[in-house]
């Protein structure tokens, strides 16, 4: 978990968290779509 209120947070930390979230979201969307259409 990323603490967005942390003073030590860097741009890289934010980008990493966002890319991780994006990948997980995409995987979930693919899974949901497959479940719906199969």
PQR file of N, CA, C, O and H, with PARSE charges and radii, in Angstrom:
ATOM      1  N   UNK A   1       0.821  -1.199   0.000 -0.4000 1.5000
ATOM      2  CA  UNK A   1       0.000   0.000   0.000 -0.0000 2.0000
ATOM      3  C   UNK A   1       0.857   1.251   0.000  0.5500 1.7000
ATOM      4  O   UNK A   1       1.842   1.359   0.730 -0.5500 1.4000
ATOM      5  N   UNK A   2       0.463   2.173  -0.821 -0.4000 1.5000
ATOM      6  CA  UNK A   2       1.188   3.433  -0.898 -0.0000 2.0000
ATOM      7  C   UNK A   2       0.506   4.479  -0.031  0.5500 1.7000
ATOM      8  O   UNK A   2      -0.713   4.646  -0.074 -0.5500 1.4000
ATOM      9  H   UNK A   2      -0.338   2.086  -1.414  0.4000 1.0000
ATOM     10  N   UNK A   3       1.322   5.185   0.762 -0.4000 1.5000
ATOM     11  CA  UNK A   3       0.792   6.246   1.622 -0.0000 2.0000
ATOM     12  C   UNK A   3       0.963   7.564   0.889  0.5500 1.7000
ATOM     13  O   UNK A   3       2.048   8.145   0.891 -0.5500 1.4000
ATOM     14  H   UNK A   3       2.312   5.049   0.796  0.4000 1.0000
ATOM     15  N   UNK A   4      -0.110   8.039   0.260 -0.4000 1.5000
ATOM     16  CA  UNK A   4      -0.010   9.248  -0.553 -0.0000 2.0000
ATOM     17  C   UNK A   4       0.259  10.490   0.284  0.5500 1.7000
ATOM     18  O   UNK A   4       0.660  11.522  -0.254 -0.5500 1.4000
ATOM     19  H   UNK A   4      -0.992   7.567   0.259  0.4000 1.0000
ATOM     20  N   UNK A   5       0.042  10.403   1.600 -0.4000 1.5000
ATOM     21  CA  UNK A   5       0.282  11.559   2.470 -0.0000 2.0000
ATOM     22  C   UNK A   5       1.736  11.624   2.908  0.5500 1.7000
ATOM     23  O   UNK A   5       2.166  12.609   3.509 -0.5500 1.4000
ATOM     24  H   UNK A   5      -0.283   9.565   2.037  0.4000 1.0000
ATOM     25  N   UNK A   6       2.498  10.564   2.605 -0.4000 1.5000
ATOM     26  CA  UNK A   6       3.887  10.493   3.043 -0.0000 2.0000
ATOM     27  C   UNK A   6       4.738  11.574   2.389  0.5500 1.7000
ATOM     28  O   UNK A   6       4.623  11.824   1.189 -0.5500 1.4000
ATOM     29  H   UNK A   6       2.149   9.764   2.117  0.4000 1.0000
ATOM     30  N   UNK A   7       5.579  12.205   3.172 -0.4000 1.5000
ATOM     31  CA  UNK A   7       6.466  13.257   2.661 -0.0000 2.0000
ATOM     32  C   UNK A   7       7.570  12.647   1.794  0.5500 1.7000
ATOM     33  O   UNK A   7       8.192  13.345   0.992 -0.5500 1.4000
ATOM     34  H   UNK A   7       5.672  12.003   4.147  0.4000 1.0000
ATOM     35  N   UNK A   8       7.811  11.340   1.957 -0.4000 1.5000
ATOM     36  CA  UNK A   8       8.895  10.674   1.239 -0.0000 2.0000
ATOM     37  C   UNK A   8       8.472  10.165  -0.140  0.5500 1.7000
ATOM     38  O   UNK A   8       9.280   9.600  -0.877 -0.5500 1.4000
ATOM     39  H   UNK A   8       7.305  10.773   2.608  0.4000 1.0000
ATOM     40  N   UNK A   9       7.207  10.369  -0.476 -0.4000 1.5000
ATOM     41  CA  UNK A   9       6.708   9.862  -1.754 -0.0000 2.0000
ATOM     42  C   UNK A   9       7.382  10.606  -2.917  0.5500 1.7000
ATOM     43  O   UNK A   9       7.479  11.833  -2.915 -0.5500 1.4000
ATOM     44  H   UNK A   9       6.551  10.828   0.122  0.4000 1.0000
ATOM     45  N   UNK A  10       7.838   9.842  -3.897 -0.4000 1.5000
ATOM     46  CA  UNK A  10       8.474  10.443  -5.064 -0.0000 2.0000
ATOM     47  C   UNK A  10       7.596  10.241  -6.292  0.5500 1.7000
ATOM     48  O   UNK A  10       6.644   9.462  -6.269 -0.5500 1.4000
ATOM     49  H   UNK A  10       7.759   8.845  -3.899  0.4000 1.0000
ATOM     50  N   UNK A  11       7.929  10.949  -7.353 -0.4000 1.5000
ATOM     51  CA  UNK A  11       7.186  10.794  -8.602 -0.0000 2.0000
ATOM     52  C   UNK A  11       7.254   9.347  -9.079  0.5500 1.7000
ATOM     53  O   UNK A  11       6.268   8.788  -9.560 -0.5500 1.4000
ATOM     54  H   UNK A  11       8.703  11.582  -7.371  0.4000 1.0000
ATOM     55  N   UNK A  12       8.439   8.752  -8.937 -0.4000 1.5000
ATOM     56  CA  UNK A  12       8.595   7.352  -9.358 -0.0000 2.0000
ATOM     57  C   UNK A  12       7.656   6.439  -8.583  0.5500 1.7000
ATOM     58  O   UNK A  12       7.074   5.514  -9.150 -0.5500 1.4000
ATOM     59  H   UNK A  12       9.240   9.205  -8.546  0.4000 1.0000
ATOM     60  N   UNK A  13       7.507   6.701  -7.275 -0.4000 1.5000
ATOM     61  CA  UNK A  13       6.610   5.884  -6.461 -0.0000 2.0000
ATOM     62  C   UNK A  13       5.180   5.998  -6.981  0.5500 1.7000
ATOM     63  O   UNK A  13       4.454   5.008  -7.075 -0.5500 1.4000
ATOM     64  H   UNK A  13       7.980   7.453  -6.815  0.4000 1.0000
ATOM     65  N   UNK A  14       4.793   7.227  -7.315 -0.4000 1.5000
ATOM     66  CA  UNK A  14       3.436   7.455  -7.820 -0.0000 2.0000
ATOM     67  C   UNK A  14       3.231   6.732  -9.147  0.5500 1.7000
ATOM     68  O   UNK A  14       2.221   6.057  -9.345 -0.5500 1.4000
ATOM     69  H   UNK A  14       5.383   8.032  -7.238  0.4000 1.0000
ATOM     70  N   UNK A  15       4.198   6.876 -10.055 -0.4000 1.5000
ATOM     71  CA  UNK A  15       4.080   6.240 -11.368 -0.0000 2.0000
ATOM     72  C   UNK A  15       4.034   4.722 -11.250  0.5500 1.7000
ATOM     73  O   UNK A  15       3.280   4.057 -11.959 -0.5500 1.4000
ATOM     74  H   UNK A  15       5.019   7.424  -9.894  0.4000 1.0000
ATOM     75  N   UNK A  16       4.846   4.183 -10.349 -0.4000 1.5000
ATOM     76  CA  UNK A  16       4.856   2.737 -10.141 -0.0000 2.0000
ATOM     77  C   UNK A  16       3.504   2.266  -9.619  0.5500 1.7000
ATOM     78  O   UNK A  16       2.958   1.267 -10.088 -0.5500 1.4000
ATOM     79  H   UNK A  16       5.459   4.723  -9.773  0.4000 1.0000
ATOM     80  N   UNK A  17       2.972   2.997  -8.644 -0.4000 1.5000
ATOM     81  CA  UNK A  17       1.678   2.620  -8.076 -0.0000 2.0000
ATOM     82  C   UNK A  17       0.594   2.693  -9.142  0.5500 1.7000
ATOM     83  O   UNK A  17      -0.263   1.813  -9.216 -0.5500 1.4000
ATOM     84  H   UNK A  17       3.415   3.808  -8.263  0.4000 1.0000
ATOM     85  N   UNK A  18       0.627   3.727  -9.960 -0.4000 1.5000
ATOM     86  CA  UNK A  18      -0.386   3.888 -10.998 -0.0000 2.0000
ATOM     87  C   UNK A  18      -0.278   2.788 -12.046  0.5500 1.7000
ATOM     88  O   UNK A  18      -1.297   2.260 -12.490 -0.5500 1.4000
ATOM     89  H   UNK A  18       1.323   4.442  -9.899  0.4000 1.0000
ATOM     90  N   UNK A  19       0.938   2.434 -12.448 -0.4000 1.5000
ATOM     91  CA  UNK A  19       1.100   1.399 -13.466 -0.0000 2.0000
ATOM     92  C   UNK A  19       0.678   0.042 -12.916  0.5500 1.7000
ATOM     93  O   UNK A  19       0.079  -0.758 -13.634 -0.5500 1.4000
ATOM     94  H   UNK A  19       1.766   2.862 -12.087  0.4000 1.0000
ATOM     95  N   UNK A  20       0.988  -0.223 -11.645 -0.4000 1.5000
ATOM     96  CA  UNK A  20       0.559  -1.475 -11.019 -0.0000 2.0000
ATOM     97  C   UNK A  20      -0.959  -1.542 -10.984  0.5500 1.7000
ATOM     98  O   UNK A  20      -1.549  -2.573 -11.307 -0.5500 1.4000
ATOM     99  H   UNK A  20       1.475   0.427 -11.062  0.4000 1.0000
ATOM    100  N   UNK A  21      -1.593  -0.438 -10.592 -0.4000 1.5000
ATOM    101  CA  UNK A  21      -3.050  -0.395 -10.525 -0.0000 2.0000
ATOM    102  C   UNK A  21      -3.639  -0.597 -11.914  0.5500 1.7000
ATOM    103  O   UNK A  21      -4.609  -1.334 -12.090 -0.5500 1.4000
ATOM    104  H   UNK A  21      -1.115   0.400 -10.330  0.4000 1.0000
ATOM    105  N   UNK A  22      -3.040   0.067 -12.893 -0.4000 1.5000
ATOM    106  CA  UNK A  22      -3.533  -0.025 -14.268 -0.0000 2.0000
ATOM    107  C   UNK A  22      -3.489  -1.461 -14.769  0.5500 1.7000
ATOM    108  O   UNK A  22      -4.438  -1.936 -15.393 -0.5500 1.4000
ATOM    109  H   UNK A  22      -2.252   0.666 -12.749  0.4000 1.0000
ATOM    110  N   UNK A  23      -2.378  -2.159 -14.494 -0.4000 1.5000
ATOM    111  CA  UNK A  23      -2.251  -3.542 -14.938 -0.0000 2.0000
ATOM    112  C   UNK A  23      -3.285  -4.427 -14.272  0.5500 1.7000
ATOM    113  O   UNK A  23      -3.913  -5.257 -14.929 -0.5500 1.4000
ATOM    114  H   UNK A  23      -1.606  -1.774 -13.988  0.4000 1.0000
ATOM    115  N   UNK A  24      -3.467  -4.254 -12.960 -0.4000 1.5000
ATOM    116  CA  UNK A  24      -4.440  -5.073 -12.240 -0.0000 2.0000
ATOM    117  C   UNK A  24      -5.848  -4.798 -12.746  0.5500 1.7000
ATOM    118  O   UNK A  24      -6.652  -5.717 -12.896 -0.5500 1.4000
ATOM    119  H   UNK A  24      -2.957  -3.580 -12.426  0.4000 1.0000
ATOM    120  N   UNK A  25      -6.145  -3.512 -13.013 -0.4000 1.5000
ATOM    121  CA  UNK A  25      -7.464  -3.152 -13.509 -0.0000 2.0000
ATOM    122  C   UNK A  25      -7.704  -3.805 -14.867  0.5500 1.7000
ATOM    123  O   UNK A  25      -8.775  -4.358 -15.114 -0.5500 1.4000
ATOM    124  H   UNK A  25      -5.491  -2.765 -12.891  0.4000 1.0000
ATOM    125  N   UNK A  26      -6.701  -3.740 -15.750 -0.4000 1.5000
ATOM    126  CA  UNK A  26      -6.848  -4.335 -17.073 -0.0000 2.0000
ATOM    127  C   UNK A  26      -7.079  -5.839 -16.975  0.5500 1.7000
ATOM    128  O   UNK A  26      -7.894  -6.398 -17.710 -0.5500 1.4000
ATOM    129  H   UNK A  26      -5.830  -3.291 -15.549  0.4000 1.0000
ATOM    130  N   UNK A  27      -6.359  -6.492 -16.064 -0.4000 1.5000
ATOM    131  CA  UNK A  27      -6.525  -7.937 -15.901 -0.0000 2.0000
ATOM    132  C   UNK A  27      -7.946  -8.248 -15.427  0.5500 1.7000
ATOM    133  O   UNK A  27      -8.578  -9.191 -15.902 -0.5500 1.4000
ATOM    134  H   UNK A  27      -5.697  -6.038 -15.466  0.4000 1.0000
ATOM    135  N   UNK A  28      -8.435  -7.446 -14.488 -0.4000 1.5000
ATOM    136  CA  UNK A  28      -9.787  -7.665 -13.972 -0.0000 2.0000
ATOM    137  C   UNK A  28     -10.815  -7.451 -15.075  0.5500 1.7000
ATOM    138  O   UNK A  28     -11.770  -8.220 -15.191 -0.5500 1.4000
ATOM    139  H   UNK A  28      -7.921  -6.680 -14.102  0.4000 1.0000
ATOM    140  N   UNK A  29     -10.629  -6.418 -15.881 -0.4000 1.5000
ATOM    141  CA  UNK A  29     -11.576  -6.149 -16.962 -0.0000 2.0000
ATOM    142  C   UNK A  29     -11.583  -7.295 -17.967  0.5500 1.7000
ATOM    143  O   UNK A  29     -12.644  -7.716 -18.427 -0.5500 1.4000
ATOM    144  H   UNK A  29      -9.854  -5.793 -15.788  0.4000 1.0000
ATOM    145  N   UNK A  30     -10.392  -7.801 -18.308 -0.4000 1.5000
ATOM    146  CA  UNK A  30     -10.316  -8.919 -19.248 -0.0000 2.0000
ATOM    147  C   UNK A  30     -11.020 -10.143 -18.679  0.5500 1.7000
ATOM    148  O   UNK A  30     -11.755 -10.836 -19.382 -0.5500 1.4000
ATOM    149  H   UNK A  30      -9.530  -7.459 -17.934  0.4000 1.0000
ATOM    150  N   UNK A  31     -10.783 -10.396 -17.393 -0.4000 1.5000
ATOM    151  CA  UNK A  31     -11.394 -11.549 -16.739 -0.0000 2.0000
ATOM    152  C   UNK A  31     -12.914 -11.426 -16.756  0.5500 1.7000
ATOM    153  O   UNK A  31     -13.624 -12.381 -17.070 -0.5500 1.4000
ATOM    154  H   UNK A  31     -10.186  -9.833 -16.822  0.4000 1.0000
ATOM    155  N   UNK A  32     -13.405 -10.225 -16.410 -0.4000 1.5000
ATOM    156  CA  UNK A  32     -14.854 -10.003 -16.370 -0.0000 2.0000
ATOM    157  C   UNK A  32     -15.459 -10.170 -17.761  0.5500 1.7000
ATOM    158  O   UNK A  32     -16.509 -10.794 -17.917 -0.5500 1.4000
ATOM    159  H   UNK A  32     -12.828  -9.449 -16.155  0.4000 1.0000
ATOM    160  N   UNK A  33     -14.794  -9.613 -18.766 -0.4000 1.5000
ATOM    161  CA  UNK A  33     -15.313  -9.724 -20.126 -0.0000 2.0000
ATOM    162  C   UNK A  33     -15.344 -11.174 -20.583  0.5500 1.7000
ATOM    163  O   UNK A  33     -16.316 -11.609 -21.200 -0.5500 1.4000
ATOM    164  H   UNK A  33     -13.941  -9.107 -18.640  0.4000 1.0000
ATOM    165  N   UNK A  34     -14.289 -11.926 -20.286 -0.4000 1.5000
ATOM    166  CA  UNK A  34     -14.249 -13.327 -20.678 -0.0000 2.0000
ATOM    167  C   UNK A  34     -15.369 -14.108 -19.988  0.5500 1.7000
ATOM    168  O   UNK A  34     -16.043 -14.928 -20.612 -0.5500 1.4000
ATOM    169  H   UNK A  34     -13.499 -11.573 -19.785  0.4000 1.0000
ATOM    170  N   UNK A  35     -15.556 -13.843 -18.700 -0.4000 1.5000
ATOM    171  CA  UNK A  35     -16.597 -14.545 -17.958 -0.0000 2.0000
ATOM    172  C   UNK A  35     -17.979 -14.246 -18.546  0.5500 1.7000
ATOM    173  O   UNK A  35     -18.843 -15.121 -18.592 -0.5500 1.4000
ATOM    174  H   UNK A  35     -15.008 -13.177 -18.193  0.4000 1.0000
ATOM    175  N   UNK A  36     -18.177 -13.010 -18.991 -0.4000 1.5000
ATOM    176  CA  UNK A  36     -19.487 -12.634 -19.516 -0.0000 2.0000
ATOM    177  C   UNK A  36     -19.770 -13.270 -20.865  0.5500 1.7000
ATOM    178  O   UNK A  36     -20.912 -13.617 -21.167 -0.5500 1.4000
ATOM    179  H   UNK A  36     -17.474 -12.299 -18.954  0.4000 1.0000
ATOM    180  N   UNK A  37     -18.712 -13.427 -21.692 -0.4000 1.5000
ATOM    181  CA  UNK A  37     -18.943 -13.868 -23.065 -0.0000 2.0000
ATOM    182  C   UNK A  37     -18.749 -15.354 -23.291  0.5500 1.7000
ATOM    183  O   UNK A  37     -19.009 -15.869 -24.379 -0.5500 1.4000
ATOM    184  H   UNK A  37     -17.785 -13.145 -21.446  0.4000 1.0000
ATOM    185  N   UNK A  38     -18.291 -16.035 -22.260 -0.4000 1.5000
ATOM    186  CA  UNK A  38     -18.105 -17.488 -22.435 -0.0000 2.0000
ATOM    187  C   UNK A  38     -19.292 -18.227 -21.815  0.5500 1.7000
ATOM    188  O   UNK A  38     -19.340 -19.456 -21.849 -0.5500 1.4000
ATOM    189  H   UNK A  38     -18.080 -15.617 -21.376  0.4000 1.0000
TER
END
